[in-house]
């Protein structure tokens, strides 16, 4: 029995980074790791994946991660289930702030910058890459030319309800237009 491939990890301890200049990184998962990522995300395949960037100090204790995520993924079409290949190129930005706290209470305002997160002791760049990829995936991939059809279902002997049936006043608009046309036609005949 073979072990399932593991998700890629690259752990950085932020206290070990120099706060004088940026620290660069470049992750390119192996084919086995891309398979593990695809399984984790519930998609057929991750053909290519690169996550490269830098972590820059912001002041004395905060950090900013900026990176480029490049990926080619395969997903099923929402209409036909045919394979849809999508190329993605995303710019990723995260800020890790020492003084950040999640708002508490039933009602809270969204922060001005939604890329700000609490400062962790360690940062798993592999987890950031996978999260960024999952957020970038198309929500409703469609194969070229695929259209969603209309499914009509009803009990035996009952006519199924259509979208037009759900709009009872649409018929009144058509009737109004027909009456206006009939008035115009009768006005032209009397002239």
JOFEN-V706502 format. One record per residue. N is the residue number from 1. SS is DSSP state (H for helix, E for strand, - for the rest). OMEGA is omega in radians with two decimals (* if undefined). D_CENTER is the distance of its C-alpha to the mean C-alpha in Angstrom with 1 decimal. Layout:
n=[N,N]
ss=[SS,SS]
omega=[OMEGA,OMEGA]
d_center=[D_CENTER,D_CENTER]
//
This chain:
n=[1,2,3,4,5,6,7,8,9,10,11,12,13,14,15,16,17,18,19,20,21,22,23,24,25,26,27,28,29,30,31,32,33,34,35,36,37,38,39,40,41,42,43,44,45,46,47,48,49,50,51,52,53,54,55,56,57,58,59,60,61,62,63,64,65,66,67,68,69,70,71,72,73,74,75,76,77,78,79,80,81,82,83,84,85,86,87,88,89,90,91,92,93,94,95,96,97,98,99,100,101,102,103,104,105,106,107,108,109,110,111,112,113,114,115,116,117,118,119,120,121,122,123,124,125,126,127,128,129,130,131,132,133,134,135,136,137,138,139,140,141,142,143,144,145,146,147,148,149,150,151,152,153,154,155,156,157,158,159,160,161,162,163,164,165,166,167,168,169,170,171,172,173,174,175,176,177,178,179,180,181,182,183,184,185,186,187,188,189,190,191]
ss=[-,-,-,-,-,-,-,-,-,-,E,E,E,H,H,H,-,-,-,-,-,-,E,E,E,E,E,-,-,-,H,H,H,H,H,H,H,H,H,H,H,-,-,-,E,E,E,E,E,E,E,E,E,E,E,E,E,E,-,-,-,E,E,E,E,E,E,E,E,E,E,E,E,E,E,E,-,-,-,-,-,-,E,E,E,E,E,E,E,E,E,E,E,E,E,E,E,-,-,-,-,-,-,-,-,-,-,-,-,-,-,-,-,-,-,E,E,E,-,-,-,E,E,E,H,H,H,H,H,H,H,H,H,H,H,H,-,-,-,-,-,-,-,-,-,-,-,-,-,-,-,-,-,-,-,-,-,-,-,-,-,-,-,-,-,-,-,-,-,H,H,H,H,H,H,H,H,H,H,H,H,H,H,H,H,H,H,H,H,H,-]
omega=[3.14,3.09,3.08,3.12,-3.11,3.06,3.14,3.05,2.99,-3.04,3.04,3.01,-3.00,3.12,3.13,-3.14,3.08,3.13,3.11,3.13,-3.10,3.02,-3.08,3.07,3.13,3.11,3.05,-3.08,3.09,3.08,3.13,3.11,3.08,3.06,3.12,3.12,3.12,3.10,3.14,-3.12,3.13,3.10,-3.09,-3.05,2.90,-3.06,3.13,3.10,3.08,3.12,-3.06,3.13,-3.12,3.03,-3.04,3.08,3.03,-3.09,-3.05,-3.03,-3.13,-3.10,3.05,3.06,3.00,-3.06,3.01,3.08,3.07,-3.08,2.96,-3.08,3.06,3.11,3.05,3.08,-3.13,-3.11,-3.00,-3.04,3.04,3.14,3.10,3.12,-3.10,3.04,-3.13,3.00,-3.04,2.99,-3.07,3.10,3.05,3.05,3.12,-3.02,-3.13,-3.06,-3.13,3.04,3.09,3.10,3.10,-3.10,-3.10,3.13,3.14,3.10,3.06,3.09,3.13,-3.11,-3.09,3.09,-3.10,3.14,3.07,3.13,3.09,3.03,3.09,-3.12,3.10,-3.12,3.07,3.12,3.10,3.13,-3.11,3.09,3.14,3.11,-3.12,3.11,-3.10,-3.11,3.05,-3.11,-3.10,-3.12,3.14,3.04,-3.13,3.13,-3.12,3.09,3.06,3.12,3.13,3.10,3.12,-3.10,3.08,3.08,-3.13,3.12,-3.13,3.11,3.14,3.14,3.13,3.07,3.13,3.11,-3.12,3.14,-3.03,-3.10,3.10,3.11,3.11,3.09,3.12,3.11,3.10,-3.14,3.14,3.11,3.11,3.13,3.14,3.10,3.12,-3.13,-3.13,3.09,3.12,-3.12,-3.13,-3.06,*]
d_center=[34.9,32.2,29.9,26.1,24.6,23.3,20.1,20.9,22.1,23.6,25.1,26.4,28.9,28.5,32.2,33.1,31.5,33.7,33.1,34.8,32.3,28.8,28.1,26.1,24.1,22.8,21.1,21.1,20.8,23.5,22.9,23.6,21.1,18.4,19.5,19.2,15.6,14.8,16.9,15.3,11.7,13.6,13.1,16.3,16.2,15.1,17.8,17.6,16.2,17.7,17.1,19.9,21.0,23.3,24.0,26.3,28.6,28.5,32.0,33.7,31.0,27.5,25.2,22.3,20.0,18.9,17.5,16.1,13.6,14.5,13.4,14.1,12.6,14.0,12.4,14.6,14.8,14.3,17.7,19.8,18.3,19.3,17.5,15.0,14.8,12.2,13.2,11.0,12.8,11.4,13.8,13.3,15.7,16.9,20.3,22.3,25.1,28.2,28.9,25.4,25.5,23.0,24.4,26.3,27.6,26.4,25.4,23.9,22.7,19.5,20.5,20.9,18.8,15.6,15.7,19.0,19.5,22.9,24.8,24.9,27.9,26.0,22.6,21.0,19.3,18.2,16.3,14.7,13.8,12.2,10.3,9.1,8.3,6.5,4.2,4.3,4.4,5.1,5.3,8.9,10.4,14.0,17.1,19.3,21.6,20.0,20.5,20.2,23.8,25.5,26.7,29.9,31.3,34.5,37.4,40.2,42.4,39.9,38.4,34.5,33.1,31.1,28.9,32.1,34.1,31.7,32.6,36.4,37.1,35.7,39.0,41.0,39.5,40.6,44.0,44.3,43.6,46.2,48.8,48.3,48.8,51.8,53.4,52.8,54.4,57.4,57.9,58.1,60.7,62.9,63.1]
//
